[in-house]
């Protein structure tokens, strides 16, 4: 074989990448990139050359960059607290230090958030599978599974194969097995394309012929001289330093003199040599490294060359050739675990980076499932993500309870039945809870055990990809509830005591335990934990094309008391000794990296304490979220419904709770009720409002009329009074009469309440009417852009009459919460004089209302009289427990 490419054959080439929507998604290990510079030798007389360090992008985006103000949002928000300002400056310094520390380990921040490209199980182009895991407390690592009869010695980390590094990362190679009668590859570096049946290497051209072709076409005469004789330059330099009869062994080598003195002596000796300056560059710098000069023309020409990758690919063979010659080391669908030998004895764990897991396994220890489907079974993407809307109408759903039958529903059932319904209902995004793998179903998915795996109880990774793709095809964004604030304490399936030590991913002692939930708390100051969590966020976007995340229960991670403390509103509570600065730095990093890698990503902060700066830019001292959840709205409505008479509801409290947050009010996400009822065991609003009325008598009566009226009004005012994001939990839009209760020991593991009764919508009556109102409510934004174009101007709040009114541009919203009083000509102020028309009336009979307002009363003209500080007013009929939305249809010029 011709050896002209022998230097290059030691370096694995990266596989070809195809960014098309239909390409199969396979994650390969990173490969070393070919150097493009001509061979050059550097030497300092008397000392071997120092190692060259890889260039990295060390630019800190916040170091000396304009527009950075660590306390910038304080003045914008009207906050003048000196102590909090000092804390923000100190936190910014800590963030810079953390970024610098990260860049000592990673080439850039994308590398920091792309651990899934290396860790876990990956198909290597050289007919093998590579496995990498982080377990600093382990002394031995192996892969055990049904493919090797669960042997802890057959596939283990070996010396000479990277094995184990100083940071605690283990590397295991699983070589594909040569089939009977097949000969090993002629090239030890033979590569395979596992997707296409045929590749260039299957053309019948031998490797010798390819290399000969490369030598003939790529190298110019004499250019491959030093490739063929790689030690020629070194030998000449050695001869210059020590002479032709220099020492041949280490024993003969004298003590090396100081480098500068030795060079000066050598230079003095050759000062009369006319060719001296042609051999060495001496810039005059102290401790200079003196470089051998080469031909500048030849060097420029060689640097302009591209590496001979095209010839290299001509040796690569296809999937058909691979399957003919080799049996996969770990076949698709194989069960496996990682085996550790620790100071406390041997352990078997599900790998932390596993992408498909069976956590229960019929009462036995769970296991990971190697997911490498053949190309014909791998899902091919068809749709791109929809354009990010200016306002969000989010439909929150849980896959398992989305069916009508008392069982766990699947990804496929959700895709076929629920997604079209959500689109037809007028929502533009879905938010899925419980998608990430968790061992205990009754936890609703909030005690995550395997962060890189979709829950196997709903289907396969390909099924979830199809769900996301179909949603995108319908114009729906897909958000996920992500739980990085804590983790399940399970040791056999989750990360607790993963490598036998108590401080691998989590804090030790009390700080490592949630005070009330029995979960484990992450060690956010550890770079390897940050690497894991940041990579996890990026993984869901890269692998499954999700469009955003709802960060669950941030108070649990931001405070060492896990948010279970009395908050008085004092600013000191946001920077005292109970605030976990490392957790906040992680959230800042997560937002910066996500929005840099994926500019259209949406992040939502779920923080009951409403930490200052949640949705402010990180460059101005904020945390960088796009939206924040105001959970107090749901709590207020629940308290009113369960504890207060209708006549004692406070309109001022409703407005203060829904719209009283001045900071980033346009970025507030509100909901009347979400999935919390399924966690706390509480009742849904419909269950509180209607009780058994609907089941016993579907005929409209006073109790049913009250329930329908409040159901519509509560949703409309929550949707329209404040920010540009609204969320509804699955089924609540049509008044699902039963709460959610997951199967557990207290209910005999019954599925009777762990589903949604969609059949109610097939019958004419209240549920159909409530859904019709909800659709028309969504249409206010779809057709009129009421939410995205204008912010509310709340100008009328009357606690005596129990009336609330506000404007959003040319739209007037009026609510009468009084349980008995109706008003024939109620005056509210408007700014523009003209004619207003009712476009939505909650009291219409088609919405299970009384129909108190006739169609002839839907048009109202303004009166030139100052009311509510406005130049004009409008007198409208206002039935009890009803709400109307008016639109300015004609402006009168005075």
Secondary structure, DSSP 8 states (H G I E B T S, - for coil): ---TTTTGGGS--------STTS-------------S----EEBTTB-------------TTSS-TT--TTHHHHHHT---HHHHHHHHHHHHHHHHHHHHHHTTSSSHHHHT-GGGTSEEEEETTTEEEEEEE-TTEEEEEEEEGGGTT-TTTSB--TTS--B-TTSEEEEEEE-EE-TT----SSTT--B-SSSS--GGGSS--HHHHHHHHHHHTS-TTTTHHHHSTTHHHHHHHHHHH-TT---STTT------HHHHHHHHHHHTTT-TTHHHHB-----TT--EEB---HHHHHHHHHS--SHHHHHTT-B-HHHHHHHEE-SS-TT-EEEEEEEETTEEEEE--TT-SEEES-STTS--EEE-----TTTS-----------SSEEEEEEESTT-SSSSS---HHHIIIIIHHHHHHHT-SEEEEES-EEES-GGGTT-SEEEEEEEETTT--HHHHHHHHHHHHHTT-EEEEEE--S-B---SSSSSTTTTS-TTSSB--GGGGB-TTT--B-B-TT-HHHHHHHHHHHHHHHHHH---EEEE--HHHHHBTTTT-S---S-GGGGTSTTB-HHHHHHHHHHHHHHHHH-TT-EEEE--TT--TTTTS-GGGTS---SEEE-THHHHHHHHHHHHS-GGG--HHHHHHHHH---TTGGGEEEES--THHHHH----HHHHHHTTHHHH--S--HHHHHHHHHHHHHHHHHHHSS-SEEEEETTGGGT-SS------GGGTS--TTSS--GGGGGSSSHHHHHHHHHHHHHHHHHHH-HHHH---EEEEEETTTTEEEEEETTEEEEEE--SS--EEEEEEEESS-EEEEEEEETTSGGGTS---S-GGGSEEE-BS--BTTBSEEEEEEE-TTEEEEEEEEEE---
